[in-house]
Amino acid sequence: MKKRIFLSLLLIAFGSFATSTEPKQNIYLNTTWAIGTIVTSQVKADSKEKANYCHKLVNDETRRLEYLLSAYEPDSDISKLGNNAGSWVEVSKDTAEVLRLSNKISSETHGTYDPTVGALVKLWSVDQDSHRIPTKEEIQNALKSVGYSSLKVKTEDGKNYARIAPNQEITLGAIGKGYIADKVMKVLLENGCKDSLLSFGGNIIGSGTNGENQPWKVGLQIPAKDRGYYFAVLPVDNASIVTSGDYEKFFVQDGVKYHHLLNPLTGKPVPATLSSVTIYHKNSATADALCTALFVMGWNEAINYLKEHPDLMAVLMDEDHRKVAYTKNLEGKLRIVDENLSTSIIQ
């Protein structure tokens, strides 16, 4: 499973859009490894030189932000926060921005998304060879450090500072890729790279048009199947599509599946009622965090939340891969291609 995760971290499979690197279609492809996933950029450009320029912008901005936000970089802002828990730490403008957004979404989702679950994530280590089922006592002890209300951010004299509680650990795994996607796309647009499709694992963001001068199209992955098998298609019209699911990062012990999406209230993987949650949003960071929050809520609560927030665009697939529910505002955009699915509209 480790090899499969390394080669196929995309939670959304690319659908029916032009991927040719042939000059006649003016689509140029670049793939690299960063922020713990495969980063793919497709650019429509007049020349290979212009495309290479755009690809370099993607790589440079991605790695700049990875250095700031990664919990695995010893000198990153997030590592400094962890090493100085309980004290104010000067952080970059970017870090302050993503932490403020994290707190906002945590509050709006009543803690089903919470960036302070770092200790729990390390305890389970689902995506590491060292994964194991923690004891009840270990989980209860780690839960003592969870609570987004302890995360504080302030700006004084033009400088930004953040503070977390003693023994608390931050993880941006459920918002960081989305934030980086937004920032990378902003840099591309500011530098004349207006037609591009970027993938940061399960986070896809697009602008402009593809080689057929149509909006880029993305296929929504059928959980537990190989990349390229999709149940629906969505256009990426200057927006982002983000999917969270329990089918990429997990381990099985004694016949029980333990995935990486942890409930901040219980400290355990969320009981299976959903297999995937997809959010369509202008802001990839917001979509990223909301995907996790809705997955933690489960099928029924996620549907209720979407009813209470009719501005959100979302697609839910149940754990048995038989039912799909999507918000009414996706009618005319979403195209279901798997005729075996039972579909319903959330309104």
PyMOL commands that set and color helices and strands:
alter all, ss='L'
color gray80, all
select helices_A, chain A and resi 2-7+23-25+48-69+77-83+93-108+118-124+136-143+148-150+176-190+284-297+299-308+328-330
alter helices_A, ss='H'
color red, helices_A
select strands_A, chain A and resi 13-14+27-34+37-44+89-91+152-156+159-163+196-200+203-207+216-221+230-236+239-245+250-253+256-259+274-281+313-318+323-327+335-336+342-346
alter strands_A, ss='S'
color yellow, strands_A
deselect
rebuild
show_as cartoon
